[in-house]
């Protein structure tokens, strides 16, 4: 089946939220506390994504297969200064069955194109150091540029920033 990447719409909020929660639950066991993963609520996430989609303060893309959201990516202006970087990939999540099929690469490249069109020049993504997706970002040419500790569910975790000094490398 073919996956199509397109801009997110308000009506996609429920699908985005479902992917968001399901992806966390399949990606982060043994990394993030189980009680935190169990506490994730699709309805709460749907309200959050609906608000973001209405406000249009960031780029939000969905990957759709057979009229069903199977993944999404969001990004925009860098939230925390890191060198000369100016844009950030805020989130990218795919249902487990849609991973390792090129959908993530499509989402990142399309987001990079959208950000470039909006005048951004470079990109950063923050990712948990133990997240298997670190290898995905490295394959796309991201290099580690920073590290910090964050708290998720009462557990201190290492998070790293990978960066692309030029969005052109992703286009």
N, C-alpha and C positions, 0 to 999 in steps of 0.2 A: 504494500500500500504506500502511496506517496504522502510525504509530509510537506505541508505548506507553511512557510513562515510569513506572518503578517503583523501589522500593528494591533496591539491589544485594544479591545473595546470594553465598555462597562459591562456588557452582558457576559464577558469572559471571566469576571471576577470569581465566580464559583469554581470554574475549571482550573484557574490559576491557583486558587487556594487549595484545591484537592491535590494538585501536583506538588505544591509547596509542602504540605503536611506529609503526604505519602513519601516524597523524596527524602525528607529529613528522617523519617522512620526507617527507610531502607538503607540510607547512606551512613547514618551516625550511630547505630548500635555499637556499644563497646567504646565509643568515643565521647558521646554526650550522655549524661545521666538518663537512665531509662524513665524515671519519673518525669523528667522534663519532656521527653519525646511523647510520653503518654498524655501529657497535659496539652499538647498542641491541638487546637480546635479549628476545624475547617470553617465553621460559621464566623469565628472571630477573624480569621485570616481573610475570608471573603469580604467582610465589611472593610477591612483595611485596604485590600486591593481595589474594591469598588471606589473608595475614596481617592486612592491614587490615580485610578483611571479617569475619574471625573475631573480632578485637578490638573492633570496633564503636566505635572512638574518634572517628569522624567520620561525617558523613552521606555516603553514596555512593548515587547514583542511576544507573540505566542507561536508555538509550533502546533499545528493542527493536523490531525489524521482522521479521516472519515468524520468530519465535523466535531471532533473531540479534541480538547486541549490536552496535549501529551507532554508539553514543556513550555518554558517561558524564560525570558531574560529581561532584565531591567538595568538601566544605567543612566548616567547623566554627569553633572558637574561633580568633581572630586569633593568629597565631604571632609576630608582631613588632609591638610597639606603634606605632600611628599615631593620634595625636589621640585622639578619643573613640570611634573605631570599635571594634567588638567581635567581628565575624565575618569569615571569609575564604572566598572561593571558591578552593580550593586548585588545582583542575584542572577543565577542561572540554575534552573532545576529541570530535570526530565524524569518521567516515570522510568522505573528500572528497566522495563521491557523495551524502552525506546533508546536506551543508552548504547554506546559503542556502535552506532549506525550512521554517524555523521551529522545527526540532528544538532548536537551541541555546537559543532563547528559552524554549521549554517547559522545558528542563532548568534554566535559571537561575531562572525563576519558581517552579518546584516546589522547588528548593533553598532559595530565599528563604522560601517558605512553611514548609518544614520547620524552617529556622533560626529563624524568627519563633515558631513553636510551641514551640521549645526555649528561648525567652526572649531571643534575640538581637535587637538593634535596628537594626544597620547592617552594611554589607558592604564589603569591600575585595577587589580582585583584582590580583595582580602579573602583568604581561604584558611580554614583550620589546617594546621600543619599535618595532621593525621588523615585528612580527607584524601581519598584515592584520586580525586580530581586534580590534585597538584600536578600529577603526571600529564593530564589533559592540557593544562595551561602551559606546561613546559613544552609539550609537543607543538603547541601553537606559537612558540617563540617567547613566552613570558619568562622573565628572569627575576629572581628574588631580589627585592630592593629594600624591604623593611620587615620587622617582626615586632609583635607585641603580645601581651597576655590579656585575655578577656575572660569574663565570667559567664558561664552558661549553666544555669540550674545549680549554682553553688559550687561549680567545679572550675578551677583556673585552667585554661587551655591556651596553647600556643597558636597564634594566628600569624600567617605570613602574607606579605603583599608581593604579588608578582606584577611586573610592569612591562609595558611595550612603549618605548620612547617615541615611536611613530605609529600612528594608526595605519599608515600605508602598509606596514608589514602584515596586517590582518586582512587587507582588502584583496 
